[in-house]
Amino acid sequence: MRLLTVANADMGDKTACIACLGVEDGRWVRPVSKGYHCIFDSQRSWFPANVLLDAELGPPQKRGRDIDPQGYHLEDVVLVEQPKVVGEIDPGEKLALLARANDGSLCDALGEHGRSLFLIRLDRFNSKADSHGTLRLRFCGAGTSASALCDRLEAADGLIRVSGSGLPCTCDRWRPFSEGNWGSRLVTEESIRQLAPTAVAYLVISLSALYRGKHWLIAAGMHIVGKDRIWL
């Protein structure tokens, strides 16, 4: 299956969470090691950014009810072997793939059973490290305001939560990109517009594993891309 990696996050304990989109069908795939719900640090380099991969995948692998009682993480698929690098993705091809996978409304997408990976085009956002050094992202995407999102989660089964201080960002490339261009300053959609006037920003959002009885929304992958250039 031909894949594009859209999130590559360090989970600690020498493990990582990978999220990919199928190039042909736009299907979400989270490659995992057999018997685990992650891959290991030694495998992270197998999933570089902005590179097309041919991957041999095994069967889907459901998580146990003790860590995923509602069966949200149905994108987990066993990785059989190291993917083969095909080559860099064309900016226009990446833009089209992200546009096709875009969830028009995160609020609606969160109601779809079995999903733990989402993609939204960012209309307005800001990003800054909090007092503990955790990079956090607040956003408003098409069809998704902060108040609407909170209302949707309150009306749901109660297992999904979003932090009031913003989504913690685990994207391995956003912090160095952000700090390299703007230092420790607040980054907004206007910052992106000045840097890359023709680009569009997309955010991959993931549900965490069960933590203190809840699944938390995480900013897992940031993408800034135009028809002729990939910035991130």
N, C-alpha and C positions, 0 to 999 in steps of 0.2 A: 504494500500500500504506500502510495506517495504522500508524504507528510510535510507540513511546515510547522516548526516549533514556534509557539506563541507565548509560552511561559516556561521558565526554568528557574525554580526557586529552591533555595537551601532550606531544608526543614529541621536542621540540627541533627545530632546523633548520627552524622555521616550518611544522611539520606537526603533525597531531593524529590521534588514534585515537578513533573513535566506535563505540559498540556500542548497538544498538537491539533491542527486542523487537517482533515483529508483534502488534498488538492482537487481531486476529481469530484467529490460529493459533498464537501464542506462538513463532513462528520467530525464530531469532537472525539478525540482519543487521548486517554491518559495512560501512556505505557508504564507498566509496573513489572517488577520481578515476581516470578511465580511464588505464591504464598505470602506476598507482602502487598501493601497498598502504596508503594513508592518504588523508586530505584535507589541505587547507592551512589555516593559521591564519585566513585571511580567511573561511573557511567554518565555523569552529567555532560562531559565533553562530547559525548556521542550526539548531542542535540544542540548544535550551534544555532545562533540566530540568523535569520534571513538566508537560510540554505535549504534547498529541497533534499529530502531524504527518501530513500526506498527502504521500507521496514517490513520485516516478516513478523506478523503478529499472530498470536495464538488466540484462544477463546477469551471471551469476557470473563472477568473474575469478580464475583460479588464479594462485598465486604460482609463481615459477620454482623449480626444484629446488635452485638454489644458495642460496636463502634459506629454503626450506621443503621440505627433502628428503623428509619423510614425508607431506606434504600435509595438515597439521593445519588450516590456516586457510581452510576451505572456506566460511566465512560471508561472505567478501568479495564484495560486489555493487556494480557500477558505479552511481554516482549520476548521473542524467541532468540534473537541474536542482535549484534550490533548493526544498526542501520547503515546502509551504503550512501555516501554523499553523491548526489547527482550534480549539484552546482548551485550557484547563487540564484535566488529568485529575482525575476525582473520587477522593478518597482510597480509597473502597471498591473502585473499579475498579482502581486501582493495586495495592492489596493483593491482590486476586484474581489479577491478572496475574502478580505476583511469585510468589504461592503456586503457580500452575500451572506456572511455569517452573523452580521450585525443583528442584535435583538432590538427591534424597534422600541420595546418597552421592557426594561428590566423588571418592573413590577409584574408584568404579565408572565415573563419568562420564568420567574421564580415560582410560579404556580404550576409549571410543567413537571410532572412526576419523573423522578429518575435523573434529573439534571443537577450537576454541581459546577458546570463551567458555562460562562456567559461572556458575551462581548457587546460593548456599547460604544457608539461614537460619542465623543465628549463634546458637548456644547460649551459648558462652563465648568471650570475646575480650579482648585488650588492645591498646592503640594508644599509641605514644609515639615521639617523634623520637629517632634514634640520635645518636651523637657527631658525625656529619657533617651533622646536620640533616635527614636523610632520614626521613620518617614511615614507620614500619613497623607491621605488623599481624600479630599471632599470633591464631589462632582455633581453635575446635573447633565444628564444625557437626554437625548430625544425621548420624550414620553416618560421621563423619570425625574421627578423632583425629590428632594430629600424628604419632604413631608409626605408625599405619595408613597415613597418607599417604606417609610416607617409605618404608615397606615396599612400597607399591604402585609407587612411582616406581623403586625399586631393581629390582623385578621386570619393569618395562616395558622399552622399547627403549633406555633410557639417555640419551635426548635431552632429557627433561623433568627439571628440577631445581627445588627450592625452597630458598631461602636459610635457613640455620640461625638467622639473626637475625630472621626474620619476612619476610613479603611486603612489598616496597616499595609504598607507596600512591601511585598517580597520580591518584586522584579529585580533581577540581578543586574540589569543594565540601567535602570532609571536613576538611581542615586548618582553613579559616576557621570552620567549624561547631564543631569540637573546641576550638580555641583560644578562640573566642568564649564557650564555655560553661564550659570547665575550665582555660583557660590552658595551661601546659606540663605539667600533671599527667598521670599515667597515666590513660587512659580505659578502662573495662571495661564489661561488660554491666550491672553494678550502677549505673554512672553513667547509662546510658541508661534503666534502670528508674526511677531517681529523677526524671529529667527528663521522661520520657514513659511513665508506668506501663502504658498500654494499647497501646503500640507494639510492633512487631516489627522486628528489624534483619535486613537481607539484604545480602549482599556479592556483587558481580560480580567474578569472577576471570577473568583473561585470560592466555593464553600470549604471551610476548614473541616478537618476531622472533628469528631465530637470532643468538645472541650468544656468541662464543667456543665455537662448536660445540654450544651447548645452547639450549633454550627454557626460560625462567624463568617461574614463576608470579608474577603481579602482581595486587595488590588494585586493581582499576580503577574500582569504583563502589560507594559506600556508600549504603544506603537505610534510613530509619527512618520507618515509616508505620503508622498505625492506621486503623480503619474511618471515623473522623471527622476525621482530621487528618494531613497530611503534614509531618513535621519536617524531612526531608531527602530 
